[in-house]
Amino acid sequence: LTSQMSNISAGDSSSSDDEGRSRRCRQQQQLPDMEKFSAQLTKYCRRVLTCLPSHCSGYDQNRLVFAWFAISTMDMLDRTQELNRQEIIDWVYSLQILPSSGRPVANCGFRGAPLLGSPADPHLDAENPLPYDASHLTMVFAGLGILLMLGDDLQRVDRDAVLSGVAALQTPAGCFTAGKFAPESDLRFVFSACVSCYYLNDFTKIDVDRSVAFLLACQTYEGGFGQRPGSEAHGGSTFCAIASLKLLGRLDSALPADSRQRSRLLRWLCQRQHRGFHGRPYKDDDSCYTFWIGASLAALGRANLIDRSALVEFVFSCYSGMEGGFSKYPGDSADPLHTYLALAGLAALRLEDERLEPIRPEANITERAHLHMLALHRAAAASAASH
């Protein structure tokens, strides 16, 4: 989700032996026993929440996102009750960046980790703000998502500050930058902005029309979406575009069901399957695209277009019973990102209904968390109406 994690998620290595991987897939067709599988995954996720794996230790500034990967995985397994939920909720709120007289609104939102030595109490932090302590859009999305998955009521979220911080990062073209001191600007952060506004049920502070125009400008002649206009179509950015349009309520008007653009998009997505999914033409299958491609098809209502048995077989060939998580390719080391995205893709496609809580594709949270979010929205609307 962030460029700092690109070494984990985006390395479509073309030098690997595809035949060898296919052979390993065939050797691991047997799906793991659910009870043992769930216990191993839960143990892995709890380790991630306690201490990052050594090969991920360089990403400590993104600890909130790694917590989101682990908690999301446990939520799909219906195992979050094994966590100290209140402790994690309090930790997430400690990462909230609140407004103050010495802090511009563009800084407000959530930071990825307490790496700057900020006080655990965000109200104390607001009294003496650090000049380079600023929000990151992906952290806003991750922080709010964790709170929803753990059943929090979001009462401690400074909604106006968070939403104003999101809006302050919108560019004149309709895109969003990652943060005040993170100048990257592409579809990843459009999605992070849209889903954050969706969680808080308020799109009034951003320019929706400009964002829709930017999203459509990113569609390529092939049908997929690039990170920016003129960029090569990619599975991750295609998901970000589809999900953003759906969250904004513009998917069917921007890409009508009978349009050439929609047909090209569906064709491009279907062409990304060999056994599993890959993100670009002539690249190897990678477990993370189970979500990026699978959730895109699910959001479009066309999950029926894939070879389901081949996909499930590939995904579980990437599972490491020794480590307890999923890897990018069969035989590689497991990591939190691929563990979540491999399972979330299956859950979004409803391929493991008896084993996993379904995922709401465009919102990137479980259906259980999504229902909790909708209940909060209804309660807030009723409260506003009564006043």
FIPA-616402 format. One record per residue (C-alpha): residue in one letter; z, x, y. Coordinates in steps of 0.02 Angstrom, whole numbers, plus 50000, padded with zeros to 5 digits. Example, Ala and Ser with C-alpha at 12.3 -4.5 7.8 and 13.67 -1.06 7.14 Angstrom:
A503905061549775S503575068449947
END
This chain:
L500005000050000T500265014550119S499205029850146Q500675040950101M500565034049923S498695036749909N498945051149786I499745038849666S498645023549689A496915028249749G496395043049642D494865035949552S494625052349458S492855053749394S493195069649294S494235061349158D493595057648983D493195039048978E492835039248793G494535046948758R495375033448860S494425019748769R494995027348604R496805027348662C496585009048715R496015004448540Q497475013748463Q498735003748566Q498134985948544Q499814979848480L500804971748620P502634977048631D504044965848573M504554955448725E506424958348713K506244977148693F504854977748822S505884968348952A507414979148921Q506414995348937L505564989649097T507204983849172K508015000549133Y506545009449215C506654998649371R508525001149387R508245019949380V506955018549519L508205008949626T509505022549597C508455038249606L506575040149626P505635048649483S505385067249519H503515065449546C503865051849677S505255061149768G504095066049910Y503945047649957D505765044950003Q505235038950176N504455024050085R506015019749985L505945001450039V504214999549960F504785007749799A506264995849796W505024981649818F504004987849669A505564988549559I506324971949614S504654962949603T504444969249425M506184963349379D505854946549462M504324944049351L505444947649202D506804935949269R508054950249269T508584951549453Q510244943349407E510714960049330L510664968149502N512004968049636R510934956649743Q512084956149893E512204975049900I510304976549902I510134962550031D511374971450145W510424987750122V508774979450171Y509574972250328S510244989550371L508424994950386Q508014981350513I507584988250685L508274976550817P507784975151001S508784983151141S508564988151322G508035005551267R506875000451127P505114993351155V504644977851056A503284987350963N504664997250875C505524981750804G505394976650622F505914986950470R505955005550434G505575012350261A507195022050233P508735028050327L507965045350340L508265047050528G510145045250508S510225028350595P511865018550578A511955006550432D512374992650556P510754988650649H511744981550795L512574998450822D510875006650803A510174995550941E511485002051063N510855020051048P509065018850984L508185034450923P506535036651017Y505455039250862D506295026050754A504955012650736S504414999150616H502995000550491L502014984850445T502094988150259M503984989750271V504094972950360F503134964950217A504184973950085G505854970350168L505514951750189G504814950650013I506384958349937L507494946450033L506504931449970M506514937549789L508394939849794G508674922349863D509214927050039D509124913750176L508354925750305Q509684920650431R509974938750482V508134941950515D507784942950702R506204932650686D505644934150865A505854953050866V505004955350698L503534944150742S503374951750915G503384968950835V501974963550718A500954956250861A501174972050966L500244981750831Q498674970950837T497154979950908P495844972151024A494654971550875G495864960550777C496454974150657F498244980750652T498944998250660A500285003150535G501585006650668K501875013550842F501895031350774A500745027950626P499015025750703E498075021150543S497165004650567D496294995350426L496354980150310R497954985750225F498904982350384V497994966150422F498654959850256S500404966550290A500414957650458C499734941350388V500924940450241S502414944650353C501944930350470Y501704919150317Y503434923150251L504184918550420N503014903550440D502384908550613F500644914550658T500784910050842K501074927750905I499494935450832D497664932050875V497074923750714D495264921750768R495074940250807S495834945050641V494664933450547A493164940950638F493754958450593L494004953650411L492254946550396A491504961850480C492224972250337Q491194963450202T489794974550137Y488064970350074E488744971449896G489994957449926G491624967249923F492624972650075G492894990050146Q494434995950239R493484994750404P491744988950457G490455000650381S491615007350245E491255006650059A491864991149968H493484994349873G494584983849759G496164985949862S495374981750029T494454967149950F496104959649894C496834962450068A495364953150146I495394938350026A497284936550033S497324937750223L495984924450242K496914912950123L498584915750209L497764911850376G497014895850304R495234902050336L494604907050163D493514891950128S492834890550305A492464909150320L491764910850143P491174893450089A491114890449902D489214888449901S488854902950019R487894918749976Q489364929150038R490544920649914S489324922649770R489084941149808L490964943349819L491254935349648R489854945549570W490554961649643L492294957649577C491664953549402Q490664969749398R492294979449418Q492794976249236H492404988249096R493924985648987G495204985449126F494704985149309H494144999049425G494074999149615R492305005249648P490675007149551Y490595021449425K492475024449428D493695024149284D494745008949243D496465010349323S497954999049287C498324995649471Y496674986449490T497314973549368F498134966549524W496894971249661I495414963849568G496334951249459A497334943749601S495754942749706L494904932249572A496474921749551A496574918449738L494754912749732G495144901249585R493974910749468A495144919549346N494084912349206L492674924749238I493494939849156D493664946648979R495514942948959S495834951048791A495014967448845L496044967649004V497714964448917E497284977748787F496904990548923V498454986649025F499644988648879S498775004748828C499465011448993Y501255006848946S502445020948904G503865015348791M504695032148814E504765030649004G504835011749011G503465009349141F501575008749162S500435023049209K498785023949300Y497825028649142P498315028548957G499355043948918D499835047949099S501595047449172A502265030549225D502605026949408P503355012049502L501745007049590H500685005549433T502124997549338Y502184983349463L500314981349494A499854981549309L501084967549270A500774957949431G498924957049393L499274949249224A500524937349304A499294932449442L497954928949312R499214919049206L498834930049056E500654932349005D501404915349049E502744916148914R503224934048957L503104934749147E503514923649295P501834919549377I501354928049541R500694918649693P499184930149720E498934929549908A500804930349947N501124944349822I502794937049765T503294927049612E503064908249612R504964906749604A505164916949764H503724907349843L504584890749809H506184897749885M505184902850039L504424885350056A506164877650043L506744888750187H505234883250289R505634864950258A507464867350302A507004876350464A505774862550511A507074848950476S508364858250579A507154860150725A506694841650716S508524836350720H508784845850882
END
